[in-house]
Amino acid sequence: MVTTSETRTGLRTGTGPETSTDAGITVKGPRIDRQDEILTPEALAFIAALHRAFAPRRQELLQRRQERRAQIANGCDPKFLPETAEVRDDFSWSVAALAPGLEDRRVEITGPCDRKMAVNALNSGAKCWMADLEDSSTPNWHNVIDAQVNLRDAIERRIDFISEQGKEYRLTGETLTDLPTIIVRPRGWHLAELHLRVDGLPVAGSLVDFGLYFFHNAHRLIELGRGPYFYLPKLESHLEARLWNDVFIVAQDLLGLPQGTIRATVLIETITAAFEMEEILYELRRHSSGLNAGRWDYIFSVIKNFRCRGPRFVLPDRDQVTMTAPFMRAYTELLVRTCHRRSASAIGGMAAFIPNRRDPEANAAALEKVRADKAREADDGFDGSWVAHPDLVPVATAVFDEMLGGVPNQIDRQREDVVPDAAALLEVASTPGEITETGIRKNLEVGVRYLESWLRGNGAAAINNLMEDAATAEISRSQIWQWINAEARTDQGRTVTRRWVEELLREEFDGFERFEGDRFDDALAVFTECALGEDYPTFLTLPAYTRFLVLTAAVGPRRSIPR
């Protein structure tokens, strides 16, 4: 148990840009409204304990990622691991029983944790809210702290507010259990939080996001009939799931909570994790609540890992890579089978469409596509799915209501008709579609416009009636990089060259509507580095984070970001 006497020892507080403790904890950055409620001495000591316990293993696993990507680049395809066959073949184990508020997840709404989005999500009528501290949130210091404040206020039902335009935002329902169950998605293992250091080293953003939320809210959530629930992003192996499980064990011990209090849903959004789904559930089994099909990051992962492997792994325009593509079908059906044979929930992918009430005809067509997508997922056996906008909640709910009737899920549907097939998971070449100039231009537009929004602190950007986040921007820049380096050809027979793409990029850039305070010049620089450079940064957000910190002068001069 972390005690007040232990954590207050040696604390020096102040109103300047840096606060340090003699225990080796440093907070560096602009002061944020109400940050003292979040960065308490006890909470900081809790974060420091997690960092000291797990930082070395995190670094080892990040290095292991690089080694595995190098193996794939050299022709070694991912496969089901022979060393973990016993886990897959053992039919005796299952994950923990469904926790309160996670029995029925037929529709989950996703979005960042700013105050307006939080209220709208909690009033949406969805069963769960995936409160996103990851791909739809720029990790500037304000957003990091503000999200924690808003989550605490939401749990205590004190998040009502009036906007600058005079619009009132108030929660409906009388208790927390009347609202969507909150599931927090922290940052992935690869991102460091440069505003918070322990013993001189930056803390993993994942531990900051998880630790602050868990420390401040776990006991209260249990009192209110819920629990500390999480989505775990960007995992690339069962060893990374084991690391999370060990974090959970230590965190629960530190706060005096029973083991198994935490529940986590893992996003299967990397090609390597797709081959280790059962092992990931096994590692987290006392804390597991299921898996999610993170479709956009999954496509990004396929491109990233196989970008140098020639035509076999070159995909067509992003819009043409649908969930009915053979390699995507193999992935999603295997996910449902894996979850249900282990009594876990299988949650489907994102519907990113943003309704446009000014164009009823286009709106109706788009909603019909959403309905068809959710119907496919329900038919495949998924227990629920994601939407990005409140207007999509009734559409998705109607589909799953029809499938589920009066039961909360369809976990009893085993899908033993699905046979694990390594070749099918890698059958990228049979994806129908073509590369077009329109597709190239769309990638350029989305990539730069999203980065411009991100650099201003908004990680969820509405572009062309779609909610774009870091995952879709990653697809955009990765396809450009791959098409250039593979010398891919368009439907018109033109080879995609760097020079041609540079011309198209300039045309697109010149057409952007500029405004005071925009970050288009910086966005162009980051996109050019990540999409047109000789090197390929593993994540777009790493150089973007560096540039963002320079722009805001929040943590001093430019420096490299640990990968």
Secondary structure, DSSP 8 states (H G I E B T S, - for coil): ---HHHHHTTEE--SSSEEEETTSEEEES---TTHHHHS-HHHHHHHHHHHHHHHHHHHHHHHHHHHHHHHHHTT------GGGHHHHH-TT-------TT-S--SEEEEEE-SHHHHHHHHTS--SEEEEESSTTS---HHHHHHHHHHHHHHHTT---EE-TTS-EE---SSSGGGS-EEEEE---TT-EEEEEEETTEEEEHHHHHHHHHHHHHHHHHHHTT---EEEE----SHHHHHHHHHHHHHHHHHTT--TT--EEEEEE-SHHHHTTHHHHHHHTTTTEEEEEE-HHHHHHHHHHHHTTS-GGG----GGG--TTSHHHHHHHHHHHHHHHHTT-EEEEEEE-B---TT-HHHHHHHHHHHHHHHHHHHHHT-SEEEESSGGGHHHHHHHHHHHHTTSS--TT---TT----HHHHT--TT------HHHHHHHHHHHHHHHHHHHTT---EEETTEEE-HHHHHHHHHHHHHHHHTT-B-TTS-B--HHHHHHHHHHHHHTS---TT--HHHHHHHHHHHHHSSS--S-THHHHHHHHHHHHTSSSS------
